[in-house]
Amino acid sequence: MDEKGTKRREWVKNAAIIFLTVLLVLTFFSRTIQNYSLPEVAAQYTQSGTITAKIRGTGVVESGDPYEVNIQQTRKVASVAVRVGDKVQQGDVLVYLEDAESTELEAALEELEAAKEKLRDARDKYNEALLTGDYSAEDIQAANGNTSVTTYRQQLTDAQNAVKYWEDKVAEIDRDINNIQAQLTYEKDQDNAAQSRVNAAKKRYDQVSGGDADVSAQAYKELKEAEDALAERAGSQMKANLESQIASRTLDLYNTQKDLAAAQKKLGDLTDMLGNMFGLDAFQKAISDAQKDVNEAQEKVDKELAKSQGAVITAPISGTVTTINAVAGREVSAATPVAILQPEGQGYTLSFTVTNEQARRLSVGDVAELVNSWRYNDVDVVLANIRPDTSNPGDNRILVFNVTGDVTAGQSLSVSVGQRSATYDAIVPNSAIREDNNGKFVLVVESRPSPLGNRYVATRMNVEVLASDDTQSAVSGLYGYEFVITTSTAPVEAGQLVRLPDNN
């Protein structure tokens, strides 16, 4: 029994020693163990210094003075001669059109033909009443002496035939003029096409000149052939002959129209007299109304003819193609510009929105820097205007920059523009700035004593950012010696315990 009791006492003593040892270890190392469960933070003291604030933004390059190339009528596109980015000279062909009348002209001609048919019908009914009416000799003598009905009717027939003759002559001359004009338009289109080929060949030669000898020689050959073809067209008398024919037939048309007008007046006077004699006022009113419709329809046709153009759309100015809305096989109309050109020598613009506070730091004339400027060649961006943002005038402003150099409309550019350098009392790394629904703030490491040593707590301090550059920000709301958290191994909130590297 004594031996067993002795062993039991030894075991209890050893267990007590182990328990006390473990308790002592846990007591002395509890702070270390707990620290390893806390997020580790990196922090640094605020400092005074100088910041050059940068305001950044991204915008789309737009033409500073875009020139819209419009068509006045709806036409179908045969082919497109240019692409976005192409440089064109005044007179270069942009789009080839199908050789057909415009939709508007076709509609006007159909309306005119319908009005003329209505007029012919009214006249036919009137003439039928004049030529077949049962009028007695007494009626004729009472109205106009001794002329017989047969004589009146023969005079009417002769007058109608005369009008028909001169109408046919006018139509014949009109067809001649239109055919000659079509030939002249074709010749001018060929001139434009020849000039375009010269321009394209010269552009290609300039691009390859000085490079591979065979390529340069071929390009030079193509340029000379294009120039020779253009010179041959310039020496041709074809256009002069066609213009002379148009002038001659136009004079014939003028004289024939005078003869037609005289015949129409004679017919009108005769029919009016007979209509009055025979009481045909209703027929005369129908003719008058139909003639009014014809006149109005003819005016529409004349307007559409005046707006008609040849089979090509050419560049009215020299510049760069920034937009092309024409597609082969589809129609173009006045509703949308066929193309938009950036005039030669004119710059581009770029704009984006900033806050009022940011806008106050800038001045017109400030030079902006391109983000990733190594991607661009000879591009300059200068602040040209600071204007209100109409969608939010109380809070925002729009910065408008002039852009010059090797850019194209539609290109997206990111820029930064800065104010003059300024000195501030409290500067912190940008990574230290945090923001929530209550505004911007930093977390400051504060030391608090405890029985087992100092503990470190993240404390919130609200700040206002005064200026920023790529790496740091000047703030107000700090005293200037705070130890602010910049990074952490886990998310940190205000009031949370943290640990510093190496337990410092």
KEDO-681849 format. One record per atom (N, C-alpha, C, CB): x, y negated, z negated. Coordinates in steps of 0.02 Angstrom, whole numbers, plus 50000, padded with zeros to 5 digits. Glycine has a CB too. Layout:
REM KEDO-681849
XYZ;...
***
This chain:
REM KEDO-681849
500415005950000;500005000050000;500434993850000;499535000049940;500954994049960;501384988049955;501704986550022;501924988949900;501884991950058;502214990850124;501734987950174;502514997350151;501104990450171;500594987850217;500434980650202;499964992150214;500404979050138;500254972050119;500804967350139;500144971550044;501404969950133;501974965650153;501944964150228;502644969150134;501804969250269;501764968250341;501204963450360;501654974950377;500634963950324;500064959550339;500254952350325;499454961550298;500604951450270;500804944550252;501294941750304;501124944350181;501744946050328;502224943750378;501864941650443;502744949350392;501354945650461;500984944150523;500614937550518;500484949650540;500284936450461;499924930150450;500404924250452;499554930250382;500984925250420;501474919750419;501704918150490;502084921550375;501844923350529;502084922150598;501554918750640;502294928850631;500924921050632;500374917950669;500304910550651;499724921550656;500374909150587;500314902150565;500874897950595;500334901650489;501474900950596;502034897250624;501924895650698;502694901150616;501684900850735;501554899850807;501014894550818;501334906550839;500474894850778;499934890050785;500174882950772;499364891750737;500564882250719;500814875550702;501294873050756;501164875550633;501674877650783;502154875650836;501784873150898;502624881550855;501274877250917;500874875250976;500534868550963;500354880550993;500244867750903;499914861550887;500394855650889;499604861950818;501004856750865;501504851450866;501684849650938;502134853650827;501764854850980;501934853551051;501384849651086;502074860151088;500764851951074;500194848451106;500144841351081;499544852151092;500284840351018;500234833550991;500754828951022;500324833550915;501364831451027;501914827251052;501884826351128;502584830151032;501594831351165;501604831051238;500914829751269;501884837451266;500414828251225;499744827151252;499734821151300;499244826051196;500114816051284;500124810051327;500404811851396;500544804451295;500934815851396;501234817851460;500754822151500;501884821751448;500424826851466;499944831251501;499374827251530;499684836651453;499114822551488;498554818451513;498764814051571;498264814151457;499374811351567;499614806951620;499614810451688;500304804551605;499794816851689;499824820351752;499144821451783;500164827051743;498614820551744;497934821051771;497674814351797;497464823751718;498044808951785;497834802351807;498104800751876;498054796951756;497744796551915;498024794451980;498644790251971;497504790552020;499144791652012;499754787752010;499674781752056;500374791952029;499874775952033;499794769852073;500474766552084;499314764952039;500524763152141;501094758852154;500854751752145;501404759952226;501254747552114;501044740652101;501644736052106;500724740052031;501514729652116;502044724752117;501774718052093;502344724052188;502224713952070;502024707452042;501864702552098;502584704751997;501384698252085;501254692752132;501854688152135;500614688852112;501904684652191;502454679952199;502234673952240;503064683452232;502604668652235;502474662852276;502864663552341;502664656252240;502644659852392;502994660252456;502624656852512;503124667352474;502854657952573;502584654752632;502234659752677;503144651152672;501654657752704;501264661952750;501064657752810;500634664952715;501144660952868;500864658052929;500254662152947;501404657952988;499664659352938;499044663152946;498934664953020;498434659152920;498694670953032;498524673153099;497794675153103;498974679153119;497464672753154;496774674553167;496764678853230;496314668153175;496454684653224;496464689453279;495774690453307;496754696053255;495754692153371;495114693453404;495224696553471;494704686953411;494684699453498;494704702753563;494134699953606;494634710453556;494294698453668;493794695753714;493904698453784;493814688153714;493414697153826;493434699353896;493624693453940;492754702453918;494104694353983;494324689054029;493764687554078;494974691154066;493604681154084;493084678954130;493364673554176;492464676254092;493064673154235;493284668054282;493134661154254;492934668954350;493624656754257;493524649954231;493054645854274;494184646454225;493034647254339;492594643654384;492354648354438;492954637354415;491944653254421;491754658454469;491364655654529;491344663854435;491504658354587;491164656254648;490734662054673;491664653854703;490084661054674;489634666354695;489524666054771;488954665754659;489604671854803;489474672454874;488774675454882;490024676854910;488314671554907;487614673654911;487394674554983;487164668554877;486874678454991;486544679355056;485824676955047;486574686855080;485554673655098;484894670655091;484334675355110;484854664455133;484504680955141;483994685655163;484184692755142;483894685255239;483694697155141;483814704055124;484054707855185;483174707455095;484674710455181;484974714255237;485274720655210;485514709955273;485344725555254;485654731955235;486394731655250;485314737855272;486794734355203;487524734255209;487754740155252;487854734455139;488194738655300;488504743855340;489124746555306;488674741255411;489564742055283;490174744055247;490444738155208;490714746755296;490864739655159;491164734555116;491914734355131;491034735955040;492174728355145;492864727755169;493364726355113;492904722255219;493124724855051;493584723054997;493414726954934;493554715354984;493884726654887;493774729554821;493924724354768;494214735854811;493684725654707;493824721154652;494584720754642;493474723554586;494824714554635;495544713554627;495894711354690;495864719654602;495564712354749;495874710254812;495904702654817;495474713154872;496454700254844;496524693054859;496304691954931;497254690654847;495874687054942;495614685655009;495734678355027;494854687355012;495764677155091;495824670455118;495154668255144;496364670055172;495054661755148;494434659055175;494324661855246;494444651355176;493714664555257;493554667455322;493654674955326;493964664155374;493984677955276;494064685255276;493394688655269;494544687455220;493304694255302;492674698055298;492634701555230;492624703155356;492084700555196;491954703955133;491504710055144;491624699155082;490974709055183;490474714255193;490244714255265;489864713255144;490164720155294;489864720955360;489134722855351;490254726255403;488694719455388;487974720755384;487744724655444;487584714155378;487204728455435;486904731855492;486604726655540;486374736855470;486674727855605;486444723055655;485694723655664;486814724155723;485324720855617;484594721155618;484314714855586;484324727455582;483684713355602;483364707455573;483274708455498;482694705955606;483264702955462;483174703355389;482464705455373;483334696655357;482374707955312;481714709855289;481234703955290;481744712855218;481484698155268;481064692155266;480864689855336;481434686455230;481344690155384;481184688055452;480684692955484;481824687655495;480774699455472;480304704255499;479594702955473;480514711355480;479544701455408;478884700055378;478584693755408;478944699455302;479004688555418;478764682255446;478534683255518;479304676755443;478904687255557;478704688555626;478054692455629;479264692455662;477974697255584;477344701055582;476754696455565;477394706755531;476874691855519;476354687155500;476184682555558;476564683055438;476694680355595;476584676055653;476194679755707;477254673555681;476374685955720;476034689755772;475304690855753;476384696455783;475174692055689;474474692955666;474084686455676;474454695155592;474394680755660;474064674255669;473924672855743;474484668555638;474414674555785;474314673555857;473754678055883;474964674955895;473714684055860;473184688655881;472504685855861;473284695555851;472474682955801;471854679955777;471664674055822;471924677655704;472164670055842;472044664355885;471814666655954;472674659955891;472144671955980;471934674456047;471214676956044;472404680156070;471044680255990;470364682755984;469854677155982;470304687055921;470024671755945;469564666055941;469494662656009;469814660955889;470054662156045;470024659056111;469634663456160;470734657756137;469744669956156;469384674456201;468624673756192;469594681756189;468424673556130;467704672856117;467444666156141;467564673656041;467844660956132;467644654256156;467604654156232;468154648956131;468124656956264;468124656956337;467554661156365;468804659456363;467434666756331;466874670856354;466224667056351;466824677156312;466144663056298;465524659056293;465504653756348;465484655656223;466094650956364;466104645856417;465984648956486;466784642256416;466274654856496;466254657756564;465624661756577;466844662156575;465284664056526;464704668456538;464054665556511;464814675156505;464104659756480;463494656756452;462994655056507;463674650456412;462374655356490;461834653956538;461644646656534;461204658456524;462004642556576;461894635356574;461574633256641;462554631456561;461064629256635;460714627056696;461054620956727;459974625356680;460914619956790;461184614056825;460944607756792;461004614156898;460334607856768;460074601956735;460484600156673;459334603056716;460704605556636;461124604156576;461774600856596;461264610756538;462094603556649;462734600856670;462654593656695;463054605256725;462144592556736;462044585756763;461884580856707;461484585756815;461494583156659;461324578756604;461944576956563;460804581956559;462414581856561;463014580756519;463564577056557;463284587356494;463644578556621;464234575856653;464144575356729;464844580056637;463664571756752;463584570556824;463374576656863;464224567856852;463664577256923;463434582356969;463894588356976;463324579357036;464444588856933;464904594556938;464544600956918;465524593456892;464664606156959;464304612456948;464644616556893;464254616457013;464264621356866;464544625956816;465114629956846;463994630656788;465034632056909;465554636056942;466214632256946;465334638257012;466154625856963;466764621656968;467104621156900;466594614656994;466714619956847;467004619456779;467354625956760;466454617856728;467034631456777;467324637856758;467964639356797;466804643456769;468004637256860;468614638156898;469174633756870;468504636456972;468994627656850;469494623256819;469764626356754;469194616256805;469314629456716;469504632556653;469974638456666;468884634856614;469804642556716;470224648356732;470924646156754;469894652556787;470944640956798;471594638356821;472014635756762;471484632756873;471694632256717;472054629556659;472324635256615;471604624856618;471924640456606;472144646156565;472744649656598;471564651056555;472704650456664;473264653656700;473904649556695;473084654656773;473824642856698;474414638556693;474744639356624;474224631256705;474334639456572;474604640256504;474964646956498;474044639656451;474644652356524;474954658956520;475624659056556;474484664256550;475654655756615;476274655556654;476834652356614;476164651756719;476704646556585;477224642956548;477394646456482;477004635756535;476914649656452;477064653656392;477554659356408;476414656456360;477434662656464;477884668056485;478584665456500;477604671656547;478624659356530;479274656456545;479654654656481;479204650156589;479294651856432;479604650256368;479864656556333;479104646556321;479454661856334;479664668156303;480274671056338;479094673156304;480294670456405;480864672956443;481514669256424;480734672356518;481464662556420;482064658656403;482264660056331;481924651156413;481774660756287;481924662456217;482324668956213;481274663056176;482114673956251;482474680356250;483184679556276;482094685556293;483254675456329;483924674256356;484374671056303;483894669756418;484114665856270;484514662356219;484694667056162;484134656256192;484214671056140;484354675656085;484884680856104;483704679156063;484844683356165;485344688156188;486034685056192;485154690956256;486074678956219;486724675656224;486984674056154;486664669056265;486534671856109;486744670256041;487004676556006;486154667256002;486674682256018;486914688555988;487614690156013;486434694256005;487744689056078;488414690356105;488924685656072;488424689356181;488724679256064;489184674456034;489324676255961;488884667356038;488804678355925;488904680455856;489374686355851;488234682155823;489284691055898;489724696955899;490444694855911;489494701855955;490554690255957;491234687955972;491544684555910;491234683156032;491144680555876;491414677155816;491564682255761;490904671955790;491134687255755;491264692555705;491904696255722;490674697455702;492014697355786;492634700755806;493234696355792;492614702455881;493164689855799;493704685255781;493864685755707;493514677955799;493334685755666;493434686255594;493754692855575;492764685555557;493524698255608;493814704855594;494554705055614;493424710255632;494714701955670;495414701755692;495844697855643;495464698555762;495574692255618;495944688355568;496034692355503;495584681755553;495524695955484;495564700155423;496104705455431;494894703455408;496144708455491;496654713455503;497354710455498;496564716755571;497434704355522;498074700955517;498244699755443;498064694155555;497754697255406;497874695955334;498074702255297;497254692755302;497704707755311;497854714155277;498534716755297;497314719355294;498704716155362;499354718555384;499924714455355;499394718455461;499814707855349;500324703555320;500424705155245;500134696055329;499864706355211;499904708055140;500294714555131;499194708855109;500144719455172;500504725855166;501244724955182;500204731155213;501404721055234;502104719955252;502484716455195;502154715755317;502154711455165;502484707955108;502614712755050;502044702055084;502164717655041;502244722254985;502814727154996;501604726154974;502914729455058;503414734655072;504064731855099;503134739755121;504064725455117;504664722455145;505234722855095;504534715055165;505814724955118;506394725655074;506454732455043;506354720555019;505954736855055;505984743555028;506224748455081;505294745655003;505874754155087;506054759155136;506044756155206;505584765155131;506574757255244;506644754055310;506104756355359;507334755555340;505954762855359;505444765455406;504764762655389;505434773055404;504604762355324;503954759655303;503904752355322;503844760555227;504434748555310;504444741455327;504364740455402;505094738155303;504694744555441;504654743955514;503954745355539;505164748655548;503634750555511;502954752155531;502474746555513;502734758755499;502564743755452;502134738355430;502224732155474;502284736555356;502844730855494;502984725155538;502654726255606;503744724055546;502694732355631;502384733955695;501624732755692;502544741255716;501314735155639;500594734255631;500414726855627;500334737955569;500834722955592;500714715755586;500754712455655;501224712555538;501264714055694;501334711055761;500754712855806;502004713055793;500534719155803;499974721255844;499334717455825;499854728855837;499234716555760;498644712855738;498694705555760;498574713255661;499284702555754;499364695555775;499274694855851;500054692955755;499514699655890;499434699255963;498694699755981;499834704855997;498334704255947;497614705055961;497234698655944;497324710955921;497434695455889;497104689155869;497264683655920;497334687055799;497884683455943;498074678355992;497704679356058;498834678556005;497614685756077;497254687156139;496524684856134;497274694656154;496224685956077;495534683556068;495514675956069;495244686356002;496014672756038;496024665356036;496084662456106;496594662855992;496424666056152;496504663456219;495934665056266;497134666156249;495454668856243;494884670756285;494404664956294;494524676856256;494094664656354;493594659556368;492884662056356;493664657056440;492824668156328;492174671256320;491704666856278;492244678056287;491944664556219;491494660656175;491304654056208;491834659356107;491774650956243;491614644556276;491084645656330;492244641456306;491144651156368;490644652556419;489954653856389;490864658556461;489944657656335;489314659156303;488994652756274;489404664256247;489404648556244;489134642256217;488864637856272;489674638556177;489194637856330;488954633956388;488274636756412;489474634156445;488214643356415;487584646456436;487014644656387;487654654056442;487174644756322;486664643056273;486434635856282;486934644156201;486914631356294;486734624256304;486284623456365;487364619956312;486454627056420;486064626456482;485354629156473;486414630156540;485304635156442;484644638156433;484234634356381;484714645456413;484574631156334;484204627156285;483884621156319;484684624756229;484244618156367;483944612656406;483354615156447;484474609356452;483424621156478;482864624056516;482264625156470;483074630656549;482414627356410;481864628656362;481504622156344;482144631956299;481894616856334;481594610456317;481114608156372;482144605156305;481344608556435;480924606256491;480304610756499;481324606156557;480404617356491;479844621956498;479334620956443;480094629356498;479564619556383;479104618256327;478694611956341;479494617556261;478994607056374;478614601056392;478064602856442;479074595556421;478224606956492;477724609156540;477174613156506;478044613356596;477374617356458;476874621356422;476424616756381;477214626456376;476724611856349;476324607256308;475814603456351;476784602256271;476024601456412;475574597856457;474994602456478;475944595256519;475164608856494;474644613556515;474164615056457;474954620156540;474434615656397;474014616956339;473554610956325;474444618456277;473814604956334;473394598956323;472834598756374;473824592556328;472994600256438;472474600156490;471934605356475;472794601556560;472164611356454;471684616556437;471264614556376;472044623256424;471604611656327;471244609556268;470724604256282;471734606956216;470914599256323;470434593956340;469824596956376;470774588556384;469954601556423;469414604456462;468954608656419;469704608756519;469254612956376;468844617156334;468454612956283;469274622356298;468774607656257;468414603356210;467804600156244;468884597856182;467914597856306;467364594556341;466794599556353;467614591556408;466984605456377;466464610456391;466134612856326;466764616356429;466534613556275;466244615656211;465744610656186;466784616756160;465924604256192;465454599156170;464824599056214;465784592156171;464914600156280;464344600156325;463874605956310;464584600556397;464164611656293;463754617656285;463604619356212;464084623556317;463804614856166;463654615856095;464014621756064;462934616756087;464674622356077;465064627956051;465514625755992;465494631056107;465254621855947;465654619255891;465934624855847;465234614555848;465544630055835;465774635455791;466384638955819;465224640555780;466394639955887;466974643155918;467584638655914;466814644755991;467464632055922;468024627455919;468334627255849;467794620455939;467924627555797;468194627555729;468604633955715;467604627055678;468374639555742;468744645855733;469434645355765;468354651755762;469454642155825;470094641255859;470544636655819;469984638455931;470254631155794;470654626255755;470954629555693;470214620355735;470554633555658;470804636855597;471354641955615;470234640455560;471244645655670;471744650555690;472394647255711;471474654855747;472344641455745;472934637855766;473334635355706;472744632055812;472974633255654;473314630955592;473714636655561;472784628255541;473424642655560;473774648555533;474394650055574;473304654655532;474334649455640;474914650655684;475474645655669;474704650255758;475284639355662;475794634255649;476164635655583;475464627355646;475794637555532;476104638955467;476564645155472;475564640055412;476324650355508;476724656355515;477364654855555;476324661855549;477304650455605;477884648655645;478404644955604;477664644455704;478174640755559;478634637155514;479034642055471;478244632255469;478704647355447;479054652355407;479584655855449;478564657455379;479394657655511;479884660855555;480474656355568;479554662855621;480344649955581;480884645155594;481354644655535;480594638355611;481074644555474;481484644155413;481924650355406;481044643355351;481644656255419;482034662355413;482564662755467;481574668555417;482404660355526;482904660155580;483474655555562;482584657955647;483314649955531;483834645255510;484304648355459;483524638855482;484044652955418;484444656155366;484804662355391;484004658055307;484644664455453;484954670555479;485704669655488;484624672455546;486064675155478;486784674955489;486974681055531;487164674955422;487614681355549;487834686755592;487894693355556;488504684955623;488304697655582;488354704455555;488884705055501;488504709255610;489164699555477;489674699855424;489544694355373;490384699155453;489784695555313;489814690455261;490554689055248;489444692755194;490754682855256;491454681155248;491574677055185;491694677255309;492204676755164;492394672955105;492374665455120;493094675055080;491954661655085;491924654455097;492524650655069;491294651655068;492894653855023;493494650754994;494034656054988;493334647554924;494634653854973;495184658554958;495174660054884;495874655654980;495314666354866;495314668154796;495374675654786;494684665654762;495184677854726;495224684954707;494524687554696;495664685854644;494384693454722;493724696654713;493684699254641;493614702454765;493214696554602;493124698854533;492514703354526;493054692854487;492034702754571;491434706954570;491204708154641;490864703754528;490994714254656;490704715754721;490064719854709;491214719654767;489504717254730;488854720354718;488564723854779;488364715254692;488934723954833;488704727054895;488924734354897;488954723254957;488474738754920;488614745854928;488374748054996;488274750154871;488784751555033;488594753755100;487944757755098;489164758155131;487494755955144;486854759455148;486304756355105;486944766455129;486484751655062;485984748555020;485874741255041;486194748854946;485314738555019;485144731655038;485464726654989;484394730655040;485614720755014;485814715054972;485304709554984;486544712654989;485204705454932;484704700154938;484944694054899;484014702454912;484544688854903;484714682654868;484664683354793;484254676954892;484354688654768;484264689454696;484924690454659;483804695354683;485424693254693;486074694854661;486634692654708;486124702454645;487154689454681;487724687654724;488024693854757;488264683954684;488184693354821;488514698854855;489194700154824;488574697454931;489544694754808;490204695254777;490324689054735;490764696154831;490794689654689;491014683854649;491764683254657;490814684554573;491994677254674;492704675954685;492984671454631;492814672854755;493594672854611;493964668254568;494364663754614;494444672154518;494184657154617;494524652654664;495274652654656;494254645654657;495624652254711;496354652054710;496594645954672;496634651954783;497044647054625;497314641554585;496924640054522;497344635454626;496344643054514;495944641954454;496094647354402;495184641954471;496074645554338;496234650254285;495634654154260;496554646654228;495754658054207;495234662054175;495124659654104;495414669554177;494584662154074;494444660554004;494324667053966;493834655853998;494394666453899;494274671953853;493994668953790;494924676153839;493514672153758;493214669353698;493024674753649;492604665053715;493014672953584;492754677453532;492544673153472;493284682753512;492174676153427;491874672653371;492304673353309;491164675253357;492364667753270;492724667853206;492284664153155;493434664453211;492484664353092;492114660753041;492294653353043;492264663752971;491884649353012;492024642153008;492684640852973;491454638452972;492824644752920;493444643852882;494054645252927;493454648352820;494004650552967;494554652053013;494634646653065;494444658853047;494084644253092;494114639053144;494434632753119;493404637553171;494324631153054;494614624953026;495374625253024;494334623752955;495664631153027;496394631753024;496724630853092;496574638452995;496324630153144;496584629953212;496464623153245;496284635453255;496844621853297;496774615653336;496804617353410;497314610553317;496444613553450;496484614253523;497204613253545;496004609353559;497444617653586;498134617353608;498574622653575;498414610653594;498324625953522;498704631253490;498824636853541;498344633953427;499444639353541;499624644753587;499504651453552;500364644153610;499144655953586;499004662553559;499504667653585;498284664753576;499584672953546;500034678353565;499614684553583;500534680053508;499834688053635;499494694153654;499714699953609;499644695853728;499224703753585;499394709853549;499654714853601;498764712753511;500204718253584;500544722753632;500734718853694;500084728653650;501064713253683;501234708853740;501694712053790;501554702553714;502034717353771;502484720753817;502114723853876;502884726053781;501444724653869;501064727653923;500914722653979;500414730353896;501014716353968;500794711154015;501394707154040;500274706553982;501304704454101;501824700354131;501574693254143;502064703454198;501934688454118;501794681354132;501074679454118;501964679854205;500834680954059;500154679154039;500194674153982;499734685454018;499874668353991;499864663153939;499144662153916;500164656553965;499064661553850;498394660653820;498424654653774;498154667153782;498014649553788;498024643353749;497314641553727;498334637453790;497244639653664;496584637853637;496354631353671;496614636953560;495774631653705;495534625953744;494934622553712;495354628153814;494544626253672;493934623253645;493714627253584;493364623153698;493424623653535;493114626753476;492404624253474;493504625153409;491924628653488;491234626353494;490784630253446;490984627153567;490204627553428;489744631053382;489494637553413;489154626653364;489384642453370;489064648653391;488314647753384;489324654853348;487964647253441;487254645653439;486844651053404;486994644753510;487104657253402;486734662553368;486804662353292;486964669253393;487324658853268;487434658253195;487844651953182;487794664553166;487564646053197;487954639853193;488174638053123;487554634253221;487834640553072;488014638753004;488654642052979;487464640352958;488814647953007;489374651752981;489944652853031;489134658352958;489804652553095;490304654653144;490454649253196;490064660853180;491034650053227;491234645953284;491504650653338;491784640653263;491494648253400;491764652053456;492404648853480;491244652553514;492934652753483;493574650453509;493594652053584;494174653653472;493744646953625;493784647853697;494514646453718;493284643053736;494824651353751;495514650853772;495564650453848;495924656753746;496044646553872;496224646653942;496744652053952;496484639753967;496644656254003;497114661754016;497384660954087;496754668754008;498034660954093;498354660554158;498854666254165;498704653654168;498984668354226;499474673554238;499164679654270;499794675554173;499494685254262;499304691454297;498744695154260;499914696054304;498134692554265;497554695654234;496994695754285;497334692054169;496474699654271;495884699954315;495254699354272;495874706454357;494734696854303;494094696254267;493854703154246;493564692654311;493574703554185;493334709854159;493834713454115;493124714154215;494454711154117;494974714254076;494904712254003;495684712354103;495004716853957;494954715453885;495644713853857;494634721453848;495694708353820;496324706253790;496234705053715;496604699953824;496714707253675;496734705853604;497284700753591;496844712353561;497114695453555;497594690053543;497604688253469;497434683853586;498144684953449;498184682053382;498414674853389;498664686053336;498114670553350;498294663453353;498374661053281;497744659253390;498904657153269;499054655253200;499104647853189;499704658453179;499034645953124;499114638953105;499824637753082;498604637053050;499984631753060;500644630153035;500774633652969;500734622553027;501404635052953;501584638452891;501404634152831;502324640152890;501214637452775;501054633952713;501304638152654;500274632752707;501444634752598;501704637952538;501134638952488;502274633752506;501134644852456;500594646652408;500904649352344;500114651852440;500524648652288;500774650852222;500704658352212;500394647152168;500184661352240;500064668452228;499984672152294;499434669552183;500454676552309;500444680452370;500474687852351;501034678552418;500034691852383;500014698952369;500024702752435;499374700852327;500214709152435;500184713152497;499464713852520;500494720052486;499364714352585;498684715152611;498354721552585;498694715352688;498764726652571;498484732952545;498184732152476;499014738252544;498354726652441;498084725652374;497374722552376;498544721052334;497184719752432;496534716452437;495984721752446;496524711352495;495484721452403;494904725952408;494274721852414;494864730752346;493724724952435;493104721252443;492514725852431;493064718052514;492004723152397;491364726652389;490804721552397;491324730252320;490204723352375;489624718852383;489704712352344;488994722352362;490134712252295;490224706252254;490804701852278;490354708152182;491124703952332;491654699852359;492324703252357;491694693352322;492854699352370;493524702052372;493844701952302;493964698052422;494294706852289;494604707352223;495254711352228;494134710552171;495654711152175;496234715452168;496174719152102;496904711252171;496514724852097;496554728452033;497244727252003;496434736252044;497234724951941;497854723151905;497994728351852;497804715951873;498624730551847;498814735351795;498934731651729;499464739351816;498554733551679;498634730651612;498854736151563;497974727251588;499304734351518;499564739151468;499184738351403;500334737951456;498964744051376;498604743951312;498924748951264;497844745751323;499094746751201;499434751251154;498954756551128;499734747251095;499234762451111;498854767851080;499314771551032;498574772751135;499044775750987;499464779350938;500024783450972;499044784050896;499904785451033;500394789551067;500794785551119;500064795351101;500764778951117;501134774851164;500684770551207;501564779151208;500974766851253;500594762351297;500204766351349;501054757351331;499584764051361;499164766751414;499064761251466;498474769451387;498944763151529;498874758351583;498164758651612;499404759551638;497854752751618;497164752251641;497124747751703;496704749551584;496724749851753;496604745651812;496044740651796;496404750051875;496204734251801;495724728951785;495564724851847;495994724451728;494924723551859;494714719751918;494814712351907;493974721151933;495064708851960;495114701551959;494874699152028;495854699151944;494334695152027;494054692452089;494524687252119;493364689352077;494594687352186;495054682652220;494714679952282;495724686152238;494984674552307;494794671852372;495424671652415;494484664652366;495374674452475;495944674652520;496004667852554;495864680352573;496584664752545;496704658052574;497024658352643;497134653952527;497454663152653;497794663952717;498104670952719;498344658452727;498194673452781;498474680152789;498934680352849;497924685352795;499434684752846;499814686452906;499784694052914;500554683952901;500254696952948;500214704152962;500284708452900;500734706053012;500634706152849;500784710452792;500534707952725;501524711452787;500404701452717;500234698752652;499724693252656;500854696252617;499424691752597;498904686652593;499024682152534;498204689852589;498864675752544;498864670952488;498164670852459;499094663752511;498124671052390;497474671552358;497434666352301;497354678652330;496814664552284;496684660652224;496294665152176;496274654052241;496324663352110;495994667452060;496474671252016;495534672252092;497124670852032;497644674051992;498084668851959;498074678952034;498444670951906;498874666151871;499574665951901;498924667951797;499754671351936;500394671251970;500894676151945;500684664551965;500734680151894;501204685051868;500884691951859;501494682751801;500314693151890;499954699451883;500324705051920;499234698851909;500234711151893;500524717251921;499954720751959;500834721951864;499904719452025;499334721652063;499464728352095;499154716452117;498944732552097;498984739152127;498964738452204;498404743752102;499434741752237;499454741552311;499214748152341;500164740052335;499424753752312;499204760352336;499114764952277;499724763452386;498764770652289;498654775552236;498574782452267;498024773652194;498714787552226;498664794452250;497944796852252;499074799052206;497474793152221;496764794752221;496374788352212;496594799952164;495744788252231;495344782152222;495354779652150;494634783452245;495414773152143;495444769952077;494894764852071;496144766652064;494554764752014;494044759852000;494224755651940;493364763251990;493924749751935;494054745351878;493894748951812;493654738851884;494344748151762;494244751251697;494534758251692;493514751551681;494794760951746;495054767751747;495784767851724;494974770951817;495964773151686;496664774151666;497064776351726;496724779251609;497674773951732;498124775851787;498814777151758;498144770351842;499244779851799;499934780751779;500384777751831;500094788251768;500964775651808;501474772751851;501994777951870;501804766751817;502334777051925;502854781851943;503374782651887;503204779652008;503594788751873;504094790351821;503864788151752;504754787151838;503204787351742;502924785351678;503184778551654;503084790551627;503374774251701;503624767551681;503044762851670;504104764551734;
***
